[in-house]
Amino acid sequence: MSEAHEIQGFDPSTKLEIDKVGSPDVEAVNPRTDTEEAFEEARTALMQLAASNPDLATSLSRIVTAIATEAARSKRLTQSLLRATQGVDQGYKRTKPDAPERRGGRRNPGAFDPISIFAEHGEEGLRERLAGLSIEQLRDIIAEQGMDHDRLAMKWKDRTRLSDRIVERVLARSVKGEVFRSP
């Protein structure tokens, strides 16, 4: 009696016979593999489902059989299935190991805070510190400090122009609210 094909006509009142290979002594020497345990869990789950919904149990059994048959023939499908189910048995979230880490459009943090440098060393001190940075580092400061109000600075390729934008925005922020401060 083949268990995989008998699900459709499953009668819950019928006692099931489960074939076990070997005796208890043999099982102690040759314990069940993870694959055998997974097969038994799937079989048990399908049999329980067949008790309440035999049509669904039969459909699921046929789907699994079709997928397994195709995976045995196609290395590509086998690899896709392995990637799709990676970590499922351990209860982990599905991951894509081949996917590059996404930055989400975020830049690196700025090399330093231009406002604090301006407060301590003035405009000349800020310009000196900015002169030693690369174009990408200057863009990082502009992005972190929100200094690209017109969405042009990130396109610039001139280090002087980027430095001028930083100094301009720091100066504007330093005097903002002056009119409300007491003399």
Protein Blocks (a to p, Z undefined) as FASTA:
>chain_A
ZZklmmmmpcfkbccddddedjfklmmmmccdfklmmmmmmmmmmmmmmmmmmmlmmmmm
mmmmmmmmmmmmmmklmmmmmmmmgoklnopacddfkbccdeklpacddfbdfklmmmmn
ommlmmmmmmmpcfklmmmmmmmnopalnommmmpcbfklmmmmmmmmmmmmmmgoklmp
cZZ
